[in-house]
């Protein structure tokens, strides 16, 4: 009801229907009509700012989880290769993948949860294997080994 009254008052001011007895009265009427609208504008502006901050913070959190996951994937592969005593030319066994997967699971459980990867399920294990595969070493024809490069 108050907003309707203010809108009517503002409309009356805009169309010159208010009889003004003095300059002070007109200023008072304008201020009385516009101050609540100014408060509404400020409230909307603050709400928009909070929404933008939340969106920005959410993106920052996701970026940190993504970086942590990528680092854990690389470290997991290196750990698994060292633990298995892998040398270039040998086959990458399922045991190496399993060890690397276990490393990632224990290192960054929050990141896995953020990206919806549940290592307890077959789909989660398959997703982790897909993420680990590009990090596995590739042996080039000249014998050089590239870690983290897909062939």
C-alpha positions as CSV (number, residue, x, y, z in Angstrom):
1,X,0.0,0.0,0.0
2,X,2.8,2.3,0.9
3,X,4.5,1.7,-2.5
4,X,1.2,2.4,-4.3
5,X,0.9,5.7,-2.4
6,X,4.5,6.6,-3.3
7,X,3.9,5.8,-6.9
8,X,0.8,7.9,-7.0
9,X,2.6,10.8,-5.4
10,X,5.5,10.5,-7.9
11,X,3.0,10.4,-10.8
12,X,1.3,13.5,-9.4
13,X,4.6,15.3,-9.2
14,X,5.5,14.2,-12.8
15,X,2.3,15.5,-14.3
16,X,2.2,18.7,-12.3
17,X,-1.0,17.9,-10.5
18,X,0.3,18.8,-7.1
19,X,-0.4,22.3,-5.9
20,X,2.7,23.7,-4.5
21,X,2.4,26.4,-1.9
22,X,6.1,27.0,-1.5
23,X,9.4,25.7,-2.8
24,X,10.1,24.0,0.5
25,X,6.9,21.9,0.2
26,X,7.8,20.7,-3.3
27,X,11.3,19.7,-2.2
28,X,9.8,17.9,0.8
29,X,7.3,16.0,-1.4
30,X,10.0,15.0,-3.9
31,X,12.3,13.8,-1.2
32,X,9.4,12.0,0.5
33,X,8.6,10.3,-2.8
34,X,12.1,9.4,-3.9
35,X,13.9,8.4,-0.6
36,X,12.2,4.9,-0.4
37,X,12.8,4.3,-4.0
38,X,16.5,5.2,-3.5
39,X,16.6,2.7,-0.6
40,X,15.1,0.1,-2.9
41,X,17.8,0.8,-5.5
42,X,20.6,0.5,-2.9
43,X,19.1,-2.8,-1.7
44,X,19.0,-4.1,-5.3
45,X,22.6,-2.9,-5.9
46,X,23.8,-4.6,-2.7
47,X,22.0,-7.8,-3.6
48,X,23.5,-7.8,-7.1
49,X,27.0,-7.3,-5.6
50,X,26.5,-10.2,-3.2
51,X,25.4,-12.5,-6.0
52,X,28.4,-11.5,-8.1
53,X,30.8,-12.1,-5.1
54,X,29.2,-15.5,-4.5
55,X,29.6,-16.4,-8.2
56,X,33.2,-15.3,-8.2
57,X,34.0,-17.1,-5.0
58,X,32.4,-20.3,-6.3
59,X,34.5,-20.1,-9.5
60,X,37.6,-19.6,-7.4
61,X,36.8,-22.6,-5.3
62,X,36.2,-24.7,-8.4
63,X,39.5,-23.6,-9.9
64,X,41.4,-24.6,-6.7
65,X,39.8,-28.0,-6.8
66,X,40.6,-28.4,-10.5
67,X,44.3,-27.5,-9.9
68,X,44.5,-29.8,-6.9
69,X,43.0,-32.7,-8.9
70,X,45.3,-32.2,-11.8
71,X,48.3,-32.1,-9.4
72,X,47.1,-35.2,-7.6
73,X,46.6,-37.0,-10.9
74,X,50.2,-36.3,-12.0
75,X,51.7,-37.1,-8.6
76,X,49.6,-40.3,-8.4
77,X,51.0,-41.5,-11.8
78,X,54.5,-40.7,-10.8
79,X,54.1,-42.4,-7.4
80,X,52.6,-45.5,-8.9
81,X,55.3,-45.8,-11.6
82,X,58.1,-45.4,-8.9
83,X,56.4,-47.9,-6.6
84,X,56.0,-50.5,-9.4
85,X,59.6,-50.0,-10.5
86,X,58.4,-49.1,-14.0
87,X,61.0,-48.6,-16.7
88,X,60.4,-47.3,-20.3
89,X,59.3,-50.0,-22.6
90,X,57.4,-51.9,-19.9
91,X,53.6,-52.2,-20.1
92,X,51.5,-50.0,-17.8
93,X,49.6,-52.5,-15.7
94,X,46.3,-52.3,-14.1
95,X,48.2,-52.4,-10.7
96,X,49.8,-49.1,-11.7
97,X,46.5,-47.5,-12.5
98,X,45.0,-48.8,-9.3
99,X,47.8,-47.4,-7.2
100,X,47.6,-44.0,-9.0
101,X,43.8,-44.0,-8.5
102,X,44.2,-44.8,-4.7
103,X,46.7,-41.9,-4.4
104,X,44.2,-39.5,-6.0
105,X,41.4,-40.8,-3.8
106,X,43.3,-40.2,-0.6
107,X,44.9,-36.9,-1.7
108,X,41.9,-34.9,-3.0
109,X,38.6,-36.3,-1.8
110,X,37.0,-32.9,-1.7
111,X,37.9,-32.2,-5.3
112,X,36.5,-35.6,-6.4
113,X,33.3,-34.8,-4.6
114,X,33.1,-31.3,-6.2
115,X,33.3,-32.8,-9.7
116,X,30.9,-35.7,-8.9
117,X,33.4,-38.5,-9.1
118,X,32.7,-41.3,-6.6
119,X,35.6,-43.7,-6.6
120,X,33.6,-46.3,-4.8
121,X,31.5,-46.9,-7.9
122,X,32.5,-48.5,-11.2
123,X,31.6,-45.3,-13.0
124,X,33.8,-43.3,-10.6
125,X,36.8,-45.6,-11.1
126,X,36.3,-45.4,-14.9
127,X,36.2,-41.6,-14.7
128,X,39.4,-41.5,-12.7
129,X,41.1,-43.9,-15.1
130,X,40.1,-41.6,-18.0
131,X,41.7,-38.7,-16.1
132,X,44.8,-40.6,-15.3
133,X,45.4,-42.1,-18.8
134,X,46.7,-38.8,-20.4
135,X,49.2,-38.5,-17.5
136,X,50.8,-41.9,-18.2
137,X,54.2,-42.0,-19.9
138,X,54.5,-42.4,-23.6
139,X,57.8,-43.9,-25.0
140,X,58.8,-42.3,-28.3
141,X,60.6,-44.2,-31.0
142,X,63.9,-42.7,-30.1
143,X,63.5,-44.0,-26.5
144,X,62.6,-40.6,-24.9
145,X,59.8,-40.7,-22.4
146,X,57.2,-38.1,-22.1
147,X,55.1,-38.0,-18.9
148,X,51.7,-36.5,-19.2
149,X,51.4,-36.6,-23.0
150,X,48.8,-38.6,-24.9
151,X,50.1,-40.2,-28.0
